Amino acid sequence: MFDALANPLLWFVGLVVAPFLIAKADRWRKSATTALKARQQTQQQWWDKERMPEELRGARLFMNEEDIRAFDPVPLHGRVDQVFETRNGVLVPVDTKTRKYFRVYDSDIIQLSVYRLILEKMYGNRHTVSQHGYIRAVVLSEHGKENIRYLRVRLLSEGEIVGLWQQYKALKTGKRKRSCSCAGALH
């Protein structure tokens, strides 16, 4: 008797319910595919606008807007904009600057170099830290459109950073007299 009831029920499920479930699943698949394509298009538009170097495109974001510090060989601290970990496990510091022109200043190189030294002290036993970094320069056009370029810079060595720190301390403590060529116009 169970077999006699089961067959009509199976036929009913097969002919009425199954097509309904298949249609629902197909609609869900199409919706998910459309959403995925929209996300991919948005991501591609971001990549096109950002013009990120190939080295960083395949990297993962390791740090974002984080305070970092080290006390050896000299006390250093800063707030790094981004650090990317490349596919090879190398950490690369990036700092964003809004400018009138695509330009790198010595102070930018010093800042990124300090970040590199701190990162070496914090993560050097687990990661290699790159000897270069990037200034992410953002220049606004006259129409307000952002133009972005990543400007690769060679970073200073630990010895160079320590030397700059020692000069700074000598100036702050008065052991070294300030000398400038601005005739007082900048201070």
Beta strands, then each sheet from edge to edge (+ up, - down):
strand 1: 60-70
strand 2: 76-85
strand 3: 90-99
strand 4: 128-129
strand 5: 132-140
strand 6: 146-154
sheet 1: 1+ 2- 3+ 4+
sheet 2: 1+ 2- 3+ 5+ 6-
end
